[in-house]
Amino acid sequence: MDLKDIPDRWKRFHPDNPPYRYFPNRTRKQTMIYSWLAIAGCTAFGYLLAEAIEWKNSNKPEMYNEYAKSSMSLEHHAFAENQKQAFTEILMRARRQRLGLPAQAHGSVEIKDPFGDDE
C-alpha cells in the first residue's frame, strides 16, 4: 500500500462538519458540548472523591492523638513541639520577607527595674 492510496481526510474539509477520527459525524457544537460535559464530569468526580477521602480521614486525628498519648515519650513530645515551633518561626520569617516587611527587631535584653529610680 502506497502513501498515495491512503485517502486524505483534510482535502475534503468542511468547516461545519470537520473530518474527526472518532465519532466522525459530529459537528463543532457537539464537540464543544461534549468537551464542557467532560470537564464538568471530571470536576464533579474529583470533588466527590476529595469529599469521600476527607470523610474517611475525619476520625484520624483523634486516633493519632490516642496513639501518641499511649506510646510517645516526653522526650519525643518535646522534640516534636520544638520542631513545630521552629517551622512556625521559619514560615513567619518567610511570610514577612514575601510581604516586603523588614525583619522583626529583637527586643532589648537590658533588665530594668519597674519600681526603681530612673537615674
All heavy atoms as an XYZ file, in Angstrom:
986
protein
N       0.851     -1.176      0.000
C       0.000      0.000      0.000
C       0.898      1.241      0.000
O       1.744      1.395      0.850
C      -0.905     -0.020      1.233
C      -1.819      1.160      1.324
S      -2.780      1.097      2.825
C      -4.385      1.005      2.138
N       0.705      2.074     -0.956
C       1.483      3.303     -1.083
C       0.807      4.437     -0.339
O      -0.371      4.380      0.015
C       1.629      3.703     -2.551
C       2.604      2.807     -3.279
O       3.443      2.198     -2.603
O       2.505      2.720     -4.518
N       1.579      5.465     -0.108
C       1.056      6.631      0.582
C      -0.023      7.331     -0.238
O      -0.955      7.905      0.305
C       2.207      7.595      0.884
C       1.935      8.696      1.885
C       1.503      8.105      3.218
C       3.134      9.570      2.069
N       0.092      7.251     -1.550
C      -0.905      7.912     -2.401
C      -2.252      7.202     -2.388
O      -3.270      7.781     -2.748
C      -0.398      8.017     -3.832
C      -0.161      6.678     -4.491
C       0.383      6.852     -5.864
C       0.628      5.455     -6.462
N       1.165      5.492     -7.769
N      -2.279      5.929     -1.952
C      -3.541      5.182     -1.898
C      -4.365      5.516     -0.658
O      -5.554      5.208     -0.604
C      -3.259      3.680     -1.925
C      -2.613      3.258     -3.233
O      -2.822      3.968     -4.234
O      -1.907      2.231     -3.237
N      -3.729      6.133      0.349
C      -4.442      6.493      1.572
C      -5.213      7.780      1.323
O      -4.640      8.779      0.913
C      -3.454      6.678      2.744
C      -2.694      5.375      2.982
C      -4.185      7.113      3.999
C      -1.567      5.506      3.977
N      -6.532      7.755      1.552
C      -7.302      8.983      1.290
C      -6.954     10.070      2.300
O      -6.758      9.816      3.487
C      -8.757      8.536      1.435
C      -8.701      7.316      2.271
C      -7.365      6.659      2.018
N      -6.856     11.272      1.824
C      -6.550     12.411      2.675
C      -7.860     13.006      3.169
O      -8.636     13.569      2.400
C      -5.734     13.448      1.901
C      -5.204     14.533      2.818
O      -5.387     14.404      4.044
O      -4.605     15.486      2.309
N      -8.088     12.902      4.468
C      -9.347     13.374      5.037
C      -9.452     14.881      5.001
O     -10.540     15.434      4.949
C      -9.473     12.911      6.491
C      -9.491     11.425      6.650
C      -9.584     11.026      8.093
N      -8.365     11.412      8.800
C      -8.333     11.778     10.072
N      -9.427     11.834     10.768
N      -7.202     12.099     10.639
N      -8.323     15.593      5.064
C      -8.365     17.039      5.192
C      -8.547     17.746      3.853
O      -8.801     18.935      3.813
C      -7.109     17.538      5.888
C      -7.101     17.092      7.302
C      -6.413     16.055      7.826
C      -7.861     17.634      8.368
N      -6.684     15.903      9.154
C      -7.583     16.876      9.522
C      -8.776     18.680      8.487
C      -8.153     17.126     10.746
C      -9.335     18.934      9.723
C      -9.031     18.166     10.832
N      -8.459     17.018      2.738
C      -8.703     17.658      1.439
C     -10.178     17.973      1.248
O     -10.539     18.909      0.554
C      -8.203     16.766      0.300
C      -6.700     16.798      0.167
C      -6.251     16.036     -1.041
C      -4.746     16.102     -1.175
N      -4.223     15.272     -2.242
N     -11.020     17.179      1.847
C     -12.457     17.453      1.758
C     -12.962     18.090      3.060
O     -14.009     17.730      3.578
C     -13.216     16.186      1.416
C     -12.987     15.046      2.347
C     -13.781     13.825      1.877
N     -13.847     12.852      2.919
C     -12.970     11.872      3.104
N     -11.945     11.747      2.303
N     -13.121     11.025      4.087
N     -12.202     19.029      3.591
C     -12.527     19.704      4.844
C     -13.773     20.554      4.684
O     -13.903     21.335      3.755
C     -11.353     20.582      5.285
C     -11.621     21.351      6.541
C     -11.619     20.724      7.758
C     -11.883     22.711      6.493
C     -11.857     21.431      8.917
C     -12.131     23.423      7.644
C     -12.114     22.768      8.860
N     -14.691     20.369      5.608
C     -15.905     21.169      5.664
C     -15.942     21.833      7.033
O     -15.904     21.151      8.057
C     -17.132     20.264      5.456
C     -18.389     21.047      5.268
N     -19.197     21.389      6.310
C     -18.968     21.558      4.154
C     -20.231     22.075      5.852
N     -20.114     22.182      4.549
N     -16.002     23.171      7.131
C     -15.864     23.828      8.438
C     -16.960     23.495      9.440
O     -16.722     23.507     10.643
C     -15.877     25.320      8.104
C     -16.280     25.436      6.696
C     -16.130     24.109      6.042
N     -18.160     23.203      8.981
C     -19.233     22.879      9.929
C     -19.163     21.436     10.400
O     -19.663     21.103     11.467
C     -20.595     23.144      9.292
C     -20.825     24.618      9.059
O     -20.232     25.412      9.818
O     -21.562     24.969      8.129
N     -18.595     20.574      9.600
C     -18.535     19.155      9.945
C     -17.127     18.637      9.632
O     -16.926     17.953      8.637
C     -19.606     18.392      9.159
C     -19.857     17.030      9.742
O     -19.276     16.672     10.744
N     -20.716     16.268      9.101
N     -16.119     18.939     10.465
C     -14.743     18.531     10.185
C     -14.601     17.013     10.210
O     -15.389     16.316     10.846
C     -13.932     19.158     11.309
C     -14.831     20.084     12.008
C     -16.221     19.707     11.687
N     -13.591     16.488      9.524
C     -13.405     15.031      9.489
C     -12.729     14.517     10.758
O     -11.521     14.341     10.812
C     -12.519     14.826      8.268
C     -11.771     16.094      8.146
C     -12.671     17.170      8.631
N     -13.512     14.284     11.814
C     -12.976     13.771     13.061
C     -12.688     12.282     12.931
O     -13.365     11.577     12.197
C     -13.962     13.996     14.207
C     -14.181     15.438     14.551
C     -15.413     16.038     14.357
C     -13.161     16.199     15.081
C     -15.619     17.366     14.679
C     -13.351     17.521     15.413
C     -14.590     18.093     15.206
O     -14.778     19.399     15.531
N     -11.707     11.813     13.674
C     -11.375     10.402     13.633
C     -12.374      9.589     14.449
O     -12.805      8.516     14.022
C      -9.966     10.198     14.170
C      -9.510      8.782     14.115
C      -8.071      8.654     14.487
N      -7.635      7.289     14.313
C      -6.420      6.886     14.547
N      -5.510      7.750     14.944
N      -6.085      5.632     14.374
N     -12.711     10.078     15.639
C     -13.669      9.381     16.492
C     -14.997     10.118     16.432
O     -15.043     11.336     16.448
C     -13.159      9.312     17.936
C     -11.826      8.606     18.035
C     -10.658      9.320     18.240
C     -11.746      7.237     17.878
C      -9.442      8.677     18.320
C     -10.534      6.583     17.956
C      -9.386      7.312     18.175
O      -8.184      6.665     18.241
N     -16.077      9.400     16.372
C     -17.428      9.956     16.190
C     -17.416     10.892     14.977
O     -17.585     12.100     15.108
C     -17.897     10.710     17.433
C     -17.810      9.910     18.688
C     -16.933     10.270     19.693
C     -18.599      8.786     18.875
C     -16.839      9.535     20.848
C     -18.512      8.047     20.038
C     -17.636      8.418     21.024
N     -17.227     10.357     13.783
C     -16.956     11.198     12.610
C     -18.095     12.097     12.155
O     -17.845     13.055     11.448
C     -16.609     10.182     11.532
C     -17.184      8.901     11.983
C     -17.221      8.936     13.475
N     -19.317     11.872     12.552
C     -20.415     12.680     12.045
C     -20.847     13.789     13.002
O     -21.940     14.324     12.871
C     -21.623     11.786     11.726
C     -21.333     10.875     10.562
O     -20.603     11.248      9.652
N     -21.885      9.679     10.603
N     -20.005     14.149     13.944
C     -20.392     15.192     14.896
C     -20.018     16.569     14.357
O     -19.103     16.728     13.553
C     -19.726     14.956     16.248
C     -18.244     15.095     16.174
C     -17.585     14.836     17.473
N     -16.142     14.939     17.243
C     -15.236     14.478     18.013
N     -15.585     13.859     19.107
N     -13.958     14.622     17.735
N     -20.720     17.562     14.882
C     -20.451     18.942     14.469
C     -19.542     19.599     15.499
O     -19.249     19.037     16.554
C     -21.761     19.739     14.371
O     -22.358     19.788     15.656
C     -22.719     19.107     13.370
N     -19.092     20.802     15.211
C     -18.247     21.524     16.159
C     -18.996     21.842     17.442
O     -18.435     21.820     18.535
C     -17.739     22.814     15.525
C     -16.697     22.583     14.477
C     -16.247     23.905     13.890
N     -15.244     23.660     12.874
C     -14.064     24.236     12.841
N     -13.739     25.117     13.753
N     -13.211     23.961     11.896
N     -20.272     22.162     17.320
C     -21.068     22.470     18.507
C     -21.194     21.238     19.396
O     -21.083     21.341     20.629
C     -22.439     22.974     18.092
C     -23.274     23.434     19.271
C     -24.555     24.066     18.831
C     -25.316     24.560     20.044
N     -26.540     25.245     19.700
N     -21.403     20.082     18.801
C     -21.468     18.856     19.599
C     -20.130     18.582     20.288
O     -20.094     18.166     21.445
C     -21.837     17.667     18.706
C     -23.274     17.671     18.252
C     -23.545     16.576     17.239
O     -22.649     16.163     16.515
N     -24.793     16.123     17.202
N     -19.049     18.842     19.577
C     -17.724     18.653     20.168
C     -17.532     19.577     21.365
O     -17.016     19.167     22.415
C     -16.631     18.925     19.119
O     -16.842     18.072     18.000
C     -15.250     18.684     19.695
N     -17.958     20.823     21.227
C     -17.843     21.770     22.328
C     -18.697     21.319     23.520
O     -18.244     21.368     24.669
C     -18.274     23.163     21.879
C     -18.102     24.218     22.956
S     -18.719     25.828     22.492
C     -20.457     25.511     22.342
N     -19.896     20.869     23.267
C     -20.783     20.414     24.351
C     -20.176     19.203     25.042
O     -20.145     19.124     26.282
C     -22.189     20.112     23.795
C     -22.876     21.416     23.387
C     -23.027     19.362     24.816
C     -24.176     21.227     22.644
N     -19.658     18.243     24.256
C     -19.031     17.063     24.853
C     -17.815     17.457     25.692
O     -17.572     16.886     26.757
C     -18.614     16.066     23.778
C     -19.766     15.427     23.023
C     -19.578     14.927     21.743
C     -21.031     15.319     23.577
C     -20.615     14.348     21.046
C     -22.079     14.748     22.884
C     -21.857     14.255     21.616
O     -22.880     13.688     20.924
N     -17.056     18.428     25.226
C     -15.871     18.872     25.968
C     -16.273     19.486     27.303
O     -15.675     19.184     28.352
C     -15.076     19.884     25.156
O     -14.616     19.313     23.965
N     -17.276     20.375     27.289
C     -17.724     21.005     28.538
C     -18.323     19.973     29.493
O     -18.111     20.056     30.708
C     -18.720     22.121     28.265
C     -18.044     23.375     27.820
C     -18.114     23.947     26.592
C     -17.175     24.198     28.592
N     -17.336     25.068     26.550
C     -16.748     25.255     27.759
C     -16.694     24.150     29.888
C     -15.871     26.242     28.196
C     -15.829     25.143     30.324
C     -15.439     26.162     29.478
N     -19.059     19.006     28.957
C     -19.606     17.961     29.823
C     -18.491     17.113     30.430
O     -18.577     16.718     31.604
C     -20.582     17.082     29.036
C     -21.926     17.732     28.688
C     -22.760     16.805     27.829
C     -22.680     18.104     29.953
N     -17.453     16.833     29.660
C     -16.324     16.067     30.187
C     -15.615     16.852     31.293
O     -15.235     16.276     32.326
C     -15.351     15.720     29.068
N     -15.425     18.148     31.097
C     -14.771     18.977     32.127
C     -15.622     19.002     33.393
O     -15.112     18.835     34.507
C     -14.522     20.398     31.591
C     -13.421     20.370     30.533
C     -14.146     21.351     32.725
C     -13.257     21.673     29.787
N     -16.931     19.204     33.225
C     -17.818     19.236     34.395
C     -17.850     17.883     35.098
O     -17.829     17.812     36.335
C     -19.228     19.649     33.964
N     -17.883     16.805     34.333
C     -17.909     15.471     34.929
C     -16.647     15.158     35.697
O     -16.693     14.617     36.811
N     -15.495     15.494     35.128
C     -14.225     15.247     35.821
C     -14.113     16.100     37.081
O     -13.619     15.640     38.114
C     -13.057     15.519     34.888
S     -12.881     14.278     33.589
N     -14.595     17.335     37.013
C     -14.567     18.207     38.188
C     -15.462     17.657     39.288
O     -15.076     17.621     40.466
C     -15.008     19.627     37.801
O     -14.149     20.109     36.765
C     -14.963     20.559     38.992
N     -16.672     17.226     38.921
C     -17.590     16.664     39.912
C     -17.017     15.390     40.517
O     -17.093     15.178     41.736
C     -18.947     16.393     39.269
N     -16.438     14.533     39.681
C     -15.836     13.303     40.193
C     -14.697     13.614     41.156
O     -14.597     12.998     42.222
C     -15.337     12.437     39.031
C     -14.643     11.193     39.480
C     -15.365     10.129     39.993
C     -13.265     11.100     39.413
C     -14.726      8.980     40.419
C     -12.613      9.961     39.836
C     -13.342      8.887     40.344
N     -13.845     14.567     40.816
C     -12.745     14.946     41.693
C     -13.238     15.514     43.011
O     -12.691     15.211     44.076
N     -14.269     16.349     42.951
C     -14.831     16.930     44.176
C     -15.413     15.841     45.072
O     -15.170     15.822     46.291
C     -15.901     17.957     43.826
C     -16.584     18.535     45.034
C     -15.954     19.467     45.832
C     -17.867     18.127     45.391
C     -16.565     19.988     46.949
C     -18.492     18.644     46.501
C     -17.851     19.580     47.277
O     -18.463     20.075     48.386
N     -16.188     14.923     44.479
C     -16.782     13.845     45.273
C     -15.703     12.929     45.851
O     -15.814     12.481     46.996
C     -17.767     13.040     44.420
C     -19.038     13.789     44.018
C     -19.869     12.943     43.066
C     -19.842     14.178     45.248
N     -14.657     12.666     45.088
C     -13.560     11.847     45.593
C     -12.855     12.538     46.756
O     -12.552     11.902     47.773
C     -12.578     11.552     44.462
C     -11.409     10.639     44.808
C     -11.917      9.252     45.156
C     -10.444     10.579     43.643
N     -12.621     13.843     46.642
C     -11.984     14.585     47.730
C     -12.865     14.583     48.976
O     -12.364     14.435     50.101
C     -11.684     16.020     47.285
N     -14.165     14.762     48.805
C     -15.082     14.733     49.955
C     -15.093     13.362     50.616
O     -15.124     13.246     51.842
C     -16.496     15.120     49.514
C     -16.651     16.584     49.202
C     -16.497     17.457     50.430
O     -16.965     17.072     51.524
O     -15.885     18.525     50.299
N     -15.074     12.287     49.805
C     -15.084     10.936     50.369
C     -13.800     10.678     51.158
O     -13.839     10.099     52.251
C     -15.242      9.908     49.249
N     -12.685     11.110     50.646
C     -11.411     10.912     51.357
C     -11.395     11.736     52.637
O     -10.945     11.259     53.688
C     -10.229     11.266     50.430
C     -10.115     10.227     49.324
C      -8.934     11.372     51.210
C      -9.123     10.579     48.249
N     -11.903     12.963     52.563
C     -11.965     13.806     53.764
C     -12.875     13.178     54.824
O     -12.557     13.180     56.018
C     -12.469     15.197     53.384
C     -12.522     16.175     54.526
C     -11.144     16.574     55.010
O     -10.202     16.542     54.213
O     -11.037     16.907     56.196
N     -14.001     12.623     54.404
C     -14.924     11.991     55.348
C     -14.292     10.755     55.970
O     -14.430     10.510     57.162
C     -16.219     11.622     54.615
C     -17.192     10.904     55.495
C     -17.972     11.442     56.473
C     -17.454      9.500     55.496
N     -18.721     10.463     57.076
C     -18.419      9.258     56.482
C     -16.977      8.441     54.742
C     -18.901      7.989     56.740
C     -17.466      7.173     55.000
C     -18.420      6.960     55.992
N     -13.564      9.977     55.152
C     -12.928      8.767     55.667
C     -11.826      9.100     56.662
O     -11.620      8.374     57.632
C     -12.351      7.959     54.509
C     -11.798      6.609     54.905
C     -11.296      5.877     53.697
C     -10.828      4.479     54.006
N      -9.919      4.372     55.112
N     -11.110     10.183     56.442
C      -9.997     10.552     57.313
C     -10.400     11.493     58.442
O      -9.537     11.979     59.163
C      -8.881     11.200     56.491
C      -8.211     10.215     55.573
O      -8.215      9.021     55.833
N      -7.645     10.714     54.490
N     -11.677     11.760     58.614
C     -12.103     12.735     59.620
C     -11.846     12.263     61.051
O     -11.656     13.079     61.943
C     -13.585     13.070     59.441
O     -14.368     11.905     59.642
N     -11.834     10.963     61.292
C     -11.613     10.475     62.660
C     -10.153     10.140     62.931
O      -9.814      9.704     64.012
C     -12.483      9.254     62.931
C     -12.179      8.104     61.993
O     -11.423      8.276     61.036
N     -12.762      6.954     62.246
N      -9.266     10.356     61.979
C      -7.856     10.006     62.169
C      -7.148     10.870     63.214
O      -6.327     10.337     63.954
C      -7.105     10.096     60.830
C      -7.596      9.120     59.789
C      -7.004      7.766     59.988
C      -7.632      6.780     59.038
N      -6.764      6.201     58.092
N      -7.398     12.190     63.317
C      -6.665     12.955     64.344
C      -6.893     12.445     65.764
O      -5.941     12.374     66.548
C      -7.204     14.381     64.181
C      -7.658     14.454     62.780
C      -8.161     13.073     62.457
N      -8.121     12.056     66.084
C      -8.373     11.531     67.423
C      -7.614     10.225     67.632
O      -7.046      9.981     68.701
C      -9.871     11.302     67.647
C     -10.699     12.569     67.671
C     -11.144     13.004     66.292
O     -11.078     12.187     65.356
O     -11.530     14.173     66.153
N      -7.599      9.375     66.603
C      -6.890      8.106     66.716
C      -5.394      8.349     66.904
O      -4.751      7.724     67.762
C      -7.126      7.274     65.457
C      -6.443      5.923     65.464
S      -6.644      5.045     63.924
C      -5.594      6.008     62.852
N      -4.834      9.283     66.133
C      -3.406      9.575     66.268
C      -3.090     10.197     67.622
O      -2.027      9.941     68.189
C      -2.934     10.487     65.136
C      -2.887      9.798     63.796
C      -3.262     10.464     62.643
C      -2.465      8.489     63.681
C      -3.229      9.835     61.418
C      -2.426      7.858     62.458
C      -2.802      8.525     61.330
O      -2.757      7.919     60.122
N      -3.988     11.020     68.158
C      -3.769     11.576     69.496
C      -3.748     10.479     70.553
O      -2.925     10.503     71.470
C      -4.842     12.608     69.830
C      -4.583     13.931     69.162
O      -3.452     14.252     68.835
N      -5.634     14.701     68.957
N      -4.637      9.509     70.423
C      -4.644      8.398     71.375
C      -3.370      7.583     71.259
O      -2.779      7.192     72.272
C      -5.861      7.512     71.133
C      -7.176      8.157     71.520
C      -8.360      7.283     71.149
O      -8.167      6.075     70.892
O      -9.481      7.813     71.117
N      -2.937      7.312     70.036
C      -1.686      6.572     69.840
C      -0.507      7.348     70.422
O       0.388      6.766     71.031
C      -1.434      6.308     68.363
C      -2.296      5.235     67.749
C      -2.397      5.129     66.376
C      -3.001      4.332     68.525
C      -3.182      4.152     65.791
C      -3.785      3.360     67.961
C      -3.872      3.264     66.591
O      -4.639      2.305     66.017
N      -0.486      8.654     70.214
C       0.624      9.467     70.705
C       0.656      9.463     72.225
O       1.731      9.382     72.832
C       0.505     10.889     70.178
N      -0.509      9.574     72.861
C      -0.547      9.583     74.319
C      -0.085      8.255     74.898
O       0.552      8.206     75.948
C      -1.950      9.904     74.810
C      -2.338     11.353     74.616
C      -3.770     11.587     75.050
C      -4.187     13.010     74.725
N      -5.611     13.237     75.014
N      -0.407      7.173     74.214
C      -0.072      5.865     74.769
C       1.360      5.430     74.466
O       1.929      4.645     75.204
C      -1.047      4.805     74.247
O      -0.907      4.667     72.845
N       1.965      5.934     73.399
C       3.276      5.398     73.026
C       4.389      6.430     72.889
O       5.522      6.045     72.651
C       3.146      4.633     71.706
O       2.744      5.518     70.690
N       4.120      7.710     73.037
C       5.170      8.714     72.859
C       5.783      9.090     74.207
O       5.066      9.344     75.174
C       4.599      9.970     72.186
C       5.673     10.973     71.813
S       5.046     12.518     71.149
C       4.284     11.999     69.649
N       7.112      9.136     74.242
C       7.792      9.533     75.471
C       7.808     11.061     75.564
O       7.519     11.774     74.601
C       9.223      8.988     75.484
O       9.973      9.623     74.471
N       8.180     11.578     76.728
C       8.225     13.024     76.923
C       9.300     13.667     76.054
O       9.131     14.791     75.575
C       8.487     13.344     78.398
C       7.352     12.977     79.361
C       7.768     13.230     80.797
C       6.112     13.766     79.012
N      10.424     12.945     75.855
C      11.483     13.493     75.005
C      11.017     13.653     73.571
O      11.287     14.661     72.924
C      12.727     12.593     75.054
C      13.423     12.572     76.394
C      12.784     11.570     77.356
O      12.088     10.639     76.901
O      12.976     11.739     78.573
N      10.301     12.642     73.080
C       9.787     12.730     71.708
C       8.761     13.847     71.579
O       8.714     14.554     70.568
C       9.164     11.398     71.282
C      10.169     10.359     70.955
N      10.406      9.297     71.774
C      11.015     10.225     69.897
C      11.349      8.533     71.248
N      11.738      9.079     70.109
N       7.936     14.002     72.595
C       6.941     15.072     72.569
C       7.626     16.440     72.564
O       7.243     17.329     71.798
C       6.003     14.940     73.766
C       4.965     16.015     73.829
N       3.933     16.103     72.927
C       4.815     17.077     74.676
C       3.198     17.161     73.209
N       3.700     17.763     74.269
N       8.640     16.603     73.399
C       9.367     17.881     73.437
C      10.062     18.133     72.107
O      10.068     19.268     71.602
C      10.377     17.868     74.577
N      10.643     17.090     71.517
C      11.297     17.239     70.218
C      10.293     17.680     69.161
O      10.562     18.590     68.362
C      11.951     15.916     69.809
C      12.543     15.941     68.445
C      13.752     16.568     68.202
C      11.893     15.341     67.383
C      14.301     16.592     66.939
C      12.422     15.369     66.114
C      13.632     15.993     65.882
N       9.120     17.066     69.145
C       8.103     17.418     68.151
C       7.605     18.847     68.349
O       7.406     19.586     67.370
C       6.937     16.432     68.225
N       7.414     19.257     69.597
C       6.962     20.620     69.860
C       8.013     21.646     69.448
O       7.695     22.684     68.860
C       6.615     20.794     71.341
C       5.316     20.149     71.745
C       4.116     20.777     71.031
O       4.070     22.013     70.900
O       3.248     20.011     70.595
N       9.290     21.366     69.754
C      10.360     22.284     69.357
C      10.472     22.377     67.835
O      10.701     23.459     67.292
C      11.696     21.834     69.956
C      11.737     22.006     71.452
O      10.967     22.791     72.009
N      12.615     21.279     72.118
N      10.319     21.243     67.167
C      10.377     21.239     65.714
C       9.209     22.032     65.123
O       9.391     22.813     64.189
C      10.353     19.800     65.208
C      10.583     19.673     63.722
C      10.594     18.229     63.279
O       9.932     17.392     63.884
N      11.328     17.950     62.223
N       8.023     21.867     65.695
C       6.850     22.616     65.221
C       7.049     24.115     65.429
O       6.737     24.926     64.544
C       5.596     22.136     65.957
C       4.326     22.780     65.464
C       3.108     22.162     66.113
C       2.971     22.658     67.513
N       1.704     22.290     68.157
N       7.606     24.484     66.572
C       7.858     25.897     66.846
C       8.901     26.464     65.888
O       8.745     27.581     65.379
C       8.314     26.054     68.293
C       8.521     27.487     68.716
C       8.978     27.585     70.162
O       9.216     26.576     70.826
N       9.110     28.813     70.648
N       9.951     25.691     65.586
C      10.987     26.155     64.660
C      10.405     26.338     63.254
O      10.693     27.336     62.584
C      12.150     25.165     64.636
N       9.600     25.400     62.802
C       8.981     25.528     61.481
C       8.059     26.740     61.422
O       8.012     27.450     60.414
C       8.211     24.269     61.110
C       9.075     23.127     60.686
C       8.715     21.829     60.957
C      10.263     23.347     60.006
C       9.506     20.772     60.562
C      11.063     22.296     59.606
C      10.687     21.001     59.885
N       7.327     26.996     62.511
C       6.444     28.157     62.544
C       7.247     29.446     62.437
O       6.873     30.357     61.696
C       5.624     28.155     63.851
O       4.901     26.930     63.930
C       4.651     29.312     63.883
N       8.367     29.513     63.149
C       9.212     30.708     63.070
C       9.775     30.898     61.658
O       9.806     32.017     61.139
C      10.363     30.604     64.081
C       9.922     30.743     65.520
C      11.062     30.517     66.499
O      12.222     30.389     66.049
O      10.791     30.459     67.702
N      10.216     29.806     61.034
C      10.753     29.900     59.675
C       9.679     30.381     58.705
O       9.919     31.255     57.861
C      11.325     28.535     59.234
C      12.586     28.221     60.032
C      11.612     28.513     57.736
C      13.074     26.798     59.871
N       8.478     29.828     58.819
C       7.391     30.228     57.914
C       6.966     31.673     58.145
O       6.664     32.392     57.184
C       6.208     29.275     58.059
C       6.455     27.852     57.553
C       5.260     26.969     57.877
C       6.735     27.847     56.078
N       6.946     32.119     59.396
C       6.590     33.518     59.672
C       7.652     34.457     59.122
O       7.343     35.516     58.573
C       6.406     33.728     61.176
C       5.186     33.037     61.711
S       3.713     33.557     60.833
C       2.899     34.419     62.098
N       8.930     34.081     59.252
C      10.010     34.894     58.705
C       9.895     34.968     57.178
O      10.052     36.044     56.580
C      11.355     34.286     59.107
C      12.505     35.257     58.986
C      13.807     34.676     59.526
N      13.651     34.064     60.842
C      14.108     32.842     61.162
N      14.760     32.144     60.284
N      13.920     32.367     62.366
N       9.573     33.844     56.552
C       9.408     33.832     55.093
C       8.198     34.659     54.673
O       8.236     35.353     53.648
C       9.258     32.391     54.601
N       7.138     34.623     55.459
C       5.949     35.416     55.134
C       6.259     36.904     55.213
O       5.853     37.679     54.348
C       4.811     35.066     56.088
C       3.528     35.834     55.771
C       2.439     35.553     56.767
N       1.981     34.189     56.645
C       1.174     33.594     57.519
N       0.773     34.245     58.591
N       0.791     32.362     57.347
N       6.983     37.316     56.263
C       7.360     38.733     56.382
C       8.226     39.151     55.199
O       8.052     40.231     54.649
C       8.116     38.980     57.691
C       7.253     38.909     58.936
C       8.054     39.255     60.170
N       8.458     40.647     60.197
C       7.700     41.658     60.614
N       6.491     41.407     61.058
N       8.145     42.890     60.594
N       9.146     38.284     54.808
C      10.024     38.606     53.678
C       9.223     38.685     52.379
O       9.437     39.574     51.562
C      11.112     37.538     53.563
C      12.138     37.813     52.496
C      13.201     36.742     52.465
O      13.072     35.699     53.082
N      14.262     37.002     51.725
N       8.272     37.762     52.177
C       7.444     37.756     50.967
C       6.559     38.996     50.896
O       6.301     39.524     49.815
C       6.599     36.485     50.945
C       5.903     36.233     49.640
C       5.196     34.889     49.610
N       4.271     34.713     50.703
C       4.378     33.787     51.645
N       5.386     32.945     51.644
N       3.486     33.685     52.609
N       6.098     39.481     52.043
C       5.256     40.676     52.075
C       6.071     41.962     52.009
O       5.505     43.053     51.958
C       4.392     40.686     53.341
C       3.315     39.608     53.407
C       2.647     39.620     54.769
C       2.294     39.820     52.309
N       7.393     41.850     52.026
C       8.248     43.020     51.928
C       8.404     43.768     53.239
O       8.791     44.935     53.240
N       8.109     43.131     54.345
C       8.247     43.771     55.655
C       9.668     43.601     56.158
O      10.358     42.630     55.814
C       7.272     43.133     56.647
C       5.795     43.275     56.293
C       4.956     42.451     57.251
C       5.374     44.728     56.340
N      10.153     44.536     56.967
C      11.518     44.377     57.494
C      11.567     43.221     58.495
O      10.544     42.791     59.025
C      11.788     45.714     58.184
C      10.448     46.248     58.506
C       9.521     45.767     57.419
N      12.773     42.744     58.717
C      12.948     41.663     59.693
C      12.516     42.166     61.065
O      12.663     43.342     61.394
C      14.405     41.214     59.721
N      11.988     41.273     61.842
C      11.474     41.663     63.151
C      12.640     42.086     64.048
O      13.634     41.374     64.174
C      10.739     40.493     63.776
C       9.562     40.897     64.593
C       8.680     39.698     64.927
O       9.053     38.583     64.703
N       7.529     39.972     65.469
N      12.528     43.260     64.655
C      13.592     43.776     65.525
C      13.564     43.025     66.844
O      12.501     42.777     67.421
C      13.401     45.262     65.762
N      14.745     42.645     67.314
C      14.824     41.951     68.580
C      14.658     42.957     69.714
O      15.102     44.096     69.638
C      16.172     41.235     68.710
C      16.353     40.151     67.697
N      15.631     38.986     67.728
C      17.163     40.062     66.607
C      15.983     38.225     66.720
N      16.911     38.850     66.013
N      14.032     42.517     70.771
C      13.821     43.387     71.923
C      15.111     43.596     72.706
O      16.091     42.875     72.559
N      15.085     44.591     73.554
C      16.240     44.906     74.382
C      16.400     43.829     75.447
O      15.427     43.322     76.004
C      16.056     46.270     75.049
O      17.110     46.512     75.942
N      17.655     43.483     75.749
C      17.908     42.464     76.760
C      18.263     43.071     78.113
O      18.549     42.340     79.062
C      19.041     41.500     76.310
C      18.596     40.698     75.117
C      20.311     42.248     76.025
N      18.261     44.395     78.179
C      18.561     45.045     79.446
C      17.390     44.875     80.396
O      16.231     45.011     80.021
C      18.828     46.529     79.218
C      20.082     46.817     78.437
C      20.313     48.304     78.300
O      19.729     49.078     79.088
O      21.065     48.683     77.400
N      17.724     44.560     81.629
C      16.701     44.395     82.649
C      16.523     45.732     83.354
O      17.484     46.326     83.851
C      17.105     43.305     83.659
C      17.266     41.971     82.931
C      16.070     43.204     84.769
C      17.804     40.867     83.820
N      15.305     46.210     83.379
C      15.013     47.484     84.038
C      14.073     47.227     85.197
O      13.108     46.482     85.081
C      14.356     48.453     83.055
C      15.250     48.811     81.890
C      14.569     49.763     80.949
C      15.480     50.083     79.807
N      14.866     50.958     78.819
N      14.375     47.873     86.282
C      13.521     47.733     87.465
C      12.332     48.663     87.294
O      12.498     49.877     87.214
C      14.331     48.091     88.707
C      13.549     47.872     89.970
O      12.483     47.218     89.897
O      14.003     48.311     91.036
N      11.120     48.112     87.236
C       9.963     48.975     87.029
C       9.677     49.902     88.202
O       9.014     50.921     88.053
C       8.820     48.005     86.809
C       9.254     46.735     87.398
C      10.758     46.725     87.341
N      10.172     49.549     89.397
C       9.884     50.369     90.565
C      11.084     51.193     91.006
O      11.012     51.945     91.963
C       9.445     49.479     91.741
C       8.256     48.642     91.421
C       8.387     47.257     91.238
C       7.024     49.215     91.239
C       7.293     46.505     90.922
C       5.921     48.436     90.931
C       6.048     47.069     90.767
N      12.204     51.044     90.306
C      13.426     51.749     90.708
C      13.446     53.174     90.206
O      12.575     53.629     89.454
N      14.459     53.898     90.641
C      14.613     55.290     90.209
C      15.271     55.302     88.838
O      16.188     54.542     88.554
C      15.491     56.075     91.201
C      14.833     56.143     92.568
O      13.585     56.033     92.611
O      15.564     56.291     93.559
N      14.817     56.206     88.008
C      15.428     56.368     86.674
C      16.525     57.394     86.803
O      16.273     58.585     86.833
C      14.375     56.824     85.648
C      13.367     55.726     85.368
O      13.722     54.543     85.556
O      12.229     56.042     84.936
N      17.748     56.961     86.905
C      18.869     57.899     87.062
C      19.792     57.854     85.908
O      19.984     56.991     85.193
C      19.656     57.574     88.324
C      18.857     57.812     89.568
C      19.652     57.421     90.810
O      20.850     57.180     90.709
O      19.044     57.366     91.853
